Amino acid sequence: MGIVGIAQWGGIAGACVLFLSSVVGAIWWLAKRDLENRIGKMEADCAKKLATAETRAAKAETSAARAEADFDRRLLVELRGRLPSSRETFSRGQVLQQEIETELRYVMQGLGATESSVLVRDPDQGSEYLYFLAAHGPAAPRLRRALVGPDSLAGKVLRQGKPLIVENPYKNPDFSAVIDTKTEHVTRAMITIPLCVGSAVVGVAQFLNKENGNGFDGEDERRLIAETASIGLKVSEFVRDTDNYVQVGLYAIHSPADAAILFCDLSSSSSLFKVLHESGAVTCINDYLSQVTDIVLSVGGSIDTYLGDGAMFRFVDTVLPNAELGSIAVRSAAEAALKATAAFGRIKQSWLDSRWEAQHVFSRMGIAYGPFRETLMGPERYRERVVLGASVHRAAQICDVAPRDRSVILVDRNSANFLRPDWKLSDFASSPSLGVFELMHPMTQR
């Protein structure tokens, strides 16, 4: 092919790349605009409902009207508390959840029910439990993150895909009073509607206790099947992506690998506040944590959180040829702990050289290896990403039981198995069955 041909093909390829880039950009822009439009619609709807609630509260003359206005006000207080502080912090999952809750509330009010909810499957493979995606009523705030068993009435409707009316739930063998007990609520009547999209059942909607005290009937069932159809479409969109569960705090994605978790803290750090002014004590603690952090980062660890005079660090497995899974993470954590303990010794000596009464301050460290999860915790508006799991709990526990009269590094049994025989370990406490060992030093220089 000649130079001219190459140039022509190069121009065609460049045009194709430019065209594809434009298509990708357009798709991204449309998706972003769609999300922004839905957020704007939701905010406008909230503002409209607030104005309506205020008007009702001001004009309410009958007890029924006043109760309805008060209900609107309580709902809006809850919604306001869950809205992010800025538009940029909205997620697709949050927008879908708010839209589902808004439609559910309108259906509930039209039906004359006092409580309602939408339940969806736990996204974990093999799990048959259900989560409350949306809920209205006095008990709604206490239903967040509650799990409903697969043998419940909701689970039965989800499996069979058929509506179910229960006039006296407490006499039904499939009814579980656990949720009622937890929320201090009494269910007198219930209707459960499957949320279907095509032949797939994507969730269920439940309505409880009519305001007039009557039960639910066939007419209510037919009405709800029609009125919950649009809710089903939004639920289908929600459950399609596990990230939506994560964004609203209903689920934590399994970590792709296990990790070595390292906790550190200073024992008797309060004595620093007694012999130094507050800013001086804070400077000492910051000096310790800064040096520990620098060491952790230098050997491949990461910072999870600072906890007063301590911190939590994470060493995730790195898969290398001829390396046992877990050995790299644990050995890196052990190396960081030894270096950090030595660094603290130098820091403490500088305190003592300055004639500060820091004799009783020591560094304690705990290392545990195992699975972990990252999840969002806290109220919707102030959620933060945190790390949970057996390894986190174990490392914190080990650090807490460490002696307070000397600097020490303790490791759990899983970590010890990766460190032997290259590192010197000794049983900690009187019973080796506790599975805690004290890390001394590597047997050979590496």
NUMILUM-981556 format. One line per 10 residues: number of its first residue (from 0); their letters; for each residue x, y, z of C-alpha. Coordinates in steps of 0.5 Angstrom, whole numbers, plus 500, padded with zeros to 3 digits. Layout:
N
NUM	A	X:Y:Z; ...
This chain:
446
0	MGIVGIAQWG	500:500:500; 503:507:498; 504:513:502; 497:516:500; 493:510:501; 496:510:508; 494:517:509; 487:516:506; 486:510:511; 489:514:517
10	GIAGACVLFL	484:519:515; 478:514:515; 481:511:522; 481:518:525; 474:520:523; 472:513:525; 475:515:532; 472:522:532; 465:519:530; 465:514:536
20	SSVVGAIWWL	468:519:541; 462:523:539; 457:518:540; 460:516:547; 460:523:549; 452:524:546; 450:517:550; 454:520:557; 451:527:556; 444:524:555
30	AKRDLENRIG	444:519:561; 447:525:565; 441:530:563; 436:524:564; 439:524:571; 439:531:572; 432:532:569; 429:526:574; 433:530:580; 430:536:578
40	KMEADCAKKL	423:533:578; 424:530:584; 426:536:588; 420:540:584; 415:535:587; 418:535:594; 417:543:594; 410:542:591; 408:537:597; 411:541:602
50	ATAETRAAKA	407:547:600; 401:543:600; 402:540:607; 403:547:609; 397:549:606; 393:543:609; 396:544:616; 394:552:616; 387:550:613; 385:544:617
60	ETSAARAEAD	379:544:621; 377:537:622; 381:532:625; 382:527:619; 384:533:615; 389:535:620; 392:528:621; 393:528:614; 397:534:614; 401:532:620
70	FDRRLLVELR	402:526:616; 405:530:610; 409:534:614; 412:528:618; 414:525:611; 417:531:608; 421:532:614; 424:525:613; 425:526:606; 429:532:607
80	GRLPSSRETF	433:529:612; 435:524:607; 436:528:601; 443:530:600; 446:537:601; 448:538:594; 445:536:587; 452:533:585; 451:528:591; 445:525:588
90	SRGQVLQQEI	446:518:585; 442:514:580; 440:509:586; 437:515:590; 433:518:585; 430:511:583; 428:510:591; 425:517:592; 421:516:585; 419:509:588
100	ETELRYVMQG	417:512:595; 413:518:592; 409:514:587; 408:509:593; 405:514:597; 400:516:592; 398:509:591; 397:508:599; 393:515:600; 388:513:594
110	LGATESSVLV	387:506:597; 386:509:604; 392:505:608; 396:507:613; 402:503:612; 406:501:605; 412:498:603; 416:496:597; 421:490:598; 426:487:593
120	RDPDQGSEYL	431:481:593; 437:481:597; 442:481:591; 447:476:594; 447:470:590; 443:464:593; 440:469:598; 432:469:598; 432:474:604; 428:481:602
130	YFLAAHGPAA	430:488:603; 425:494:604; 427:499:599; 421:504:600; 416:504:606; 411:509:609; 408:510:616; 409:511:623; 414:504:623; 418:506:616
140	PRLRRALVGP	424:509:619; 425:503:623; 425:498:617; 431:501:614; 436:495:613; 431:490:616; 431:483:613; 425:479:611; 425:472:611; 424:468:605
150	DSLAGKVLRQ	418:464:608; 414:471:610; 408:473:606; 412:477:602; 417:472:600; 411:467:598; 408:472:593; 415:474:590; 416:467:589; 409:465:586
160	GKPLIVENPY	407:472:583; 400:472:585; 397:477:590; 395:475:597; 390:478:602; 390:477:609; 385:479:613; 388:477:620; 395:476:619; 396:473:626
170	KNPDFSAVID	392:467:625; 396:466:618; 402:461:619; 406:464:614; 406:471:618; 412:473:622; 411:478:627; 418:479:628; 417:486:624; 411:488:628
180	TKTEHVTRAM	415:486:634; 421:490:632; 417:496:630; 412:496:636; 406:495:630; 400:491:630; 398:489:623; 391:488:623; 390:487:615; 395:486:609
190	ITIPLCVGSA	395:486:602; 401:484:598; 402:485:590; 407:482:586; 411:487:582; 411:484:575; 415:486:569; 413:482:563; 414:475:566; 419:477:572
200	VVGVAQFLNK	417:478:579; 422:484:581; 419:485:588; 412:486:592; 408:492:594; 405:491:601; 399:495:604; 397:495:611; 391:497:615; 386:501:612
210	ENGNGFDGED	384:508:616; 377:506:616; 378:499:620; 376:495:614; 379:489:611; 382:489:603; 378:486:598; 378:484:591; 376:491:588; 383:493:592
220	ERRLIAETAS	387:488:589; 385:490:582; 386:497:583; 393:496:586; 395:491:580; 394:497:575; 396:503:580; 403:499:582; 405:497:575; 409:504:574
230	IGLKVSEFVR	412:502:581; 414:495:578; 418:499:572; 422:503:577; 423:497:581; 426:493:575; 431:499:573; 433:499:581; 434:491:582; 438:491:575
240	DTDNYVQVGL	444:494:578; 447:492:584; 450:499:585; 444:502:586; 443:497:593; 450:500:595; 448:507:593; 442:507:598; 446:503:603; 442:497:603
250	YAIHSPADAA	448:492:601; 455:492:601; 459:489:595; 464:483:597; 471:485:597; 475:482:591; 480:479:596; 481:478:603; 486:483:607; 490:484:613
260	ILFCDLSSSS	488:489:617; 492:493:622; 490:497:628; 494:501:632; 493:506:638; 497:509:644; 496:506:651; 495:512:656; 495:517:651; 491:521:656
270	SLFKVLHESG	497:522:660; 500:527:655; 494:531:656; 496:532:663; 503:533:663; 503:538:656; 498:543:654; 492:540:649; 496:543:643; 502:539:645
280	AVTCINDYLS	499:533:646; 495:533:640; 502:534:636; 505:528:640; 499:524:637; 500:527:630; 507:525:630; 506:518:632; 500:517:627; 504:521:621
290	QVTDIVLSVG	510:516:622; 506:510:622; 502:512:616; 508:514:612; 511:507:614; 504:503:612; 504:507:605; 511:505:604; 510:498:604; 503:498:600
300	GSIDTYLGDG	498:499:605; 492:504:605; 489:508:610; 482:507:612; 481:511:618; 484:515:624; 481:513:631; 483:518:636; 490:516:638; 490:510:633
310	AMFRFVDTVL	488:508:626; 486:503:622; 490:500:616; 489:495:610; 493:491:606; 490:487:600; 492:481:597; 497:482:592; 497:476:587; 504:474:585
320	PNAELGSIAV	507:468:582; 509:463:587; 506:467:592; 501:464:597; 495:468:597; 495:472:603; 502:472:605; 504:478:601; 499:482:605; 500:479:612
330	RSAAEAALKA	508:480:611; 507:487:609; 503:489:615; 508:485:620; 513:489:617; 510:496:617; 508:494:625; 515:492:626; 518:499:623; 512:503:626
340	TAAFGRIKQS	514:500:633; 521:502:632; 519:509:630; 515:510:636; 521:508:641; 525:513:638; 519:518:638; 518:516:646; 525:517:647; 525:524:644
350	WLDSRWEAQH	519:526:649; 523:523:655; 529:527:653; 525:533:653; 523:531:661; 516:530:659; 513:524:663; 511:519:658; 514:513:661; 507:510:661
360	VFSRMGIAYG	505:511:654; 506:505:649; 504:503:642; 500:497:641; 498:494:635; 493:488:632; 494:484:626; 488:480:623; 487:477:616; 481:475:613
370	PFRETLMGPE	475:477:609; 472:484:609; 467:489:606; 466:496:604; 459:499:605; 456:506:606; 453:507:613; 449:512:617; 443:517:615; 442:517:608
380	RYRERVVLGA	444:525:608; 451:523:611; 453:516:609; 460:515:609; 464:509:606; 466:504:612; 470:497:612; 467:491:616; 468:484:617; 471:479:621
390	SVHRAAQICD	478:481:620; 476:488:622; 473:486:628; 478:481:630; 484:486:629; 480:491:633; 479:486:639; 487:484:639; 489:491:639; 484:492:645
400	VAPRDRSVIL	487:486:649; 494:488:648; 498:489:654; 498:497:656; 505:497:660; 509:495:654; 510:496:646; 507:490:643; 505:487:636; 499:481:636
410	VDRNSANFLR	497:477:631; 491:472:630; 492:465:628; 491:466:620; 496:471:620; 501:467:624; 500:461:619; 503:466:614; 509:468:618; 511:462:620
420	PDWKLSDFAS	517:459:620; 520:466:617; 518:470:623; 519:469:631; 512:468:634; 510:467:641; 504:465:644; 500:470:648; 496:470:654; 496:463:658
430	SPSLGVFELM	492:459:653; 494:458:646; 487:456:644; 485:464:644; 489:464:637; 493:470:639; 501:471:638; 506:476:639; 510:478:633; 517:479:635
440	HPMTQR	522:479:629; 523:476:623; 528:470:624; 532:472:618; 534:479:615; 530:480:608
